[in-house]
């Protein structure tokens, strides 16, 4: 045990600059998302546009995850990261100069693509620096950094009003500083980026629940990330309370990810997944019923909402992996991650439209409907399909909701399979 801890500590030490860069990217981007929701409302823009901005971000993230791998391979990781960090930092300030809802949609696409490219650079670098024996623990640490950075970014809202330039400048500064630790990292040059994907039809045939559940989870999370600040504003909360709403919800997912995951190791994971979905339905109903009650009660309910909707992601990934051969884990999970992103894009756009018609409570009307569909479908799958045998189940592993590149650090995927995928990707993308 002592040798294992020393190995983990020794392996993580050279990766610390990359983890710091990740924390700065996630924090700056998360803060920008909340600022835009509040600034848009202050400018009198419709809630529909708030949802569209978040959808545009996920569209950009999806496109960046697919298209920027070639750029990273051609010009290198540091140059790509430097260019994308500079663009993202500049675009954060452009939101101030070009205050127009349609222009902001384009800017959000640009930010999403830049963040996806920067995260891909870091994840491929982390994968190259993580020794085979501790890849899973490195992935878990990385997952905690991504979730924790999002949560701790929100109190920065209290530093200034979203109607001023200060917070936008802070985002630009944070994104610019993310370049420093990555540019000065001393780890070995990473492997080329490879993100293989399984066709959706095959994925659905292998895991019908996973293929549907993860996009629905993305829909729930995308809706809250995009419209959470609008919901809080509609209830009359001030900036400090809005930051608490966003932080506490993410904190719920952070705190319960491991307990929920470990519980799924000891029972049918589908029951855990359905419980999380059904629990989300109940919390959405309570939030609609009690939205005029004390702020502390709302925070407690939002903690539970985050715990259920954000911790179930890794359980779904684990459930799908239980049904796969090791050769299929990487491409299948890569498709699931992209499906999650598409669900998040759809969720934020639809939630914005519903909120425009219903008011702030529309967010949890929408989430309640989606969670009901989620729970009903999951229950149906339990009734028609036998559970995975305990001896065939993999141990739960916390995974981040970022890009398919991070999955290469999954210790359940043999290193030789990852290297084979990289070689094949490099061969297919080699210039003529």
Secondary structure, 3 states (H helix, E strand, C coil): CHHHHHHHHHHHHCCHHHHHHHHHHHHHHHHHHHHHHHHHHHCCCCHHHHHHHHHHHHHHHHHHHHHHHHHHHHHCHHHHHHHHHHHHHHHHHHHHHCCCHHHHHHHHHHHHHHHHHHHHHHHHHHHHHCCHHHHHHHHHHHHHHHHHHHHHHHHHHHHCCCCCCHHHHHHHHHHHHHHHHHHCCCCCCCCCCCCCCCCHHHHHHHCHHHHHHHHHHHHHHHHHHHHHHHHHHHCCCCHHHHHHHHHHHHHHHHHHHHHHHHHHHCCCHHHHHHHHHHHHHHHHHHHHHCCCCCHHHHHHHHHHHHHHHHHHHHHHHHHHHHCCCHHHHHHHHHHHHHHHHHHHHHHHHHHHHHHHHHCCCHHHHHHHHHHHHHHHHHHHHHHHCCCCCHHHCCCCCCCCCCCHHHHHHCCCCCHHHHHHHHHHHHHHCCCC
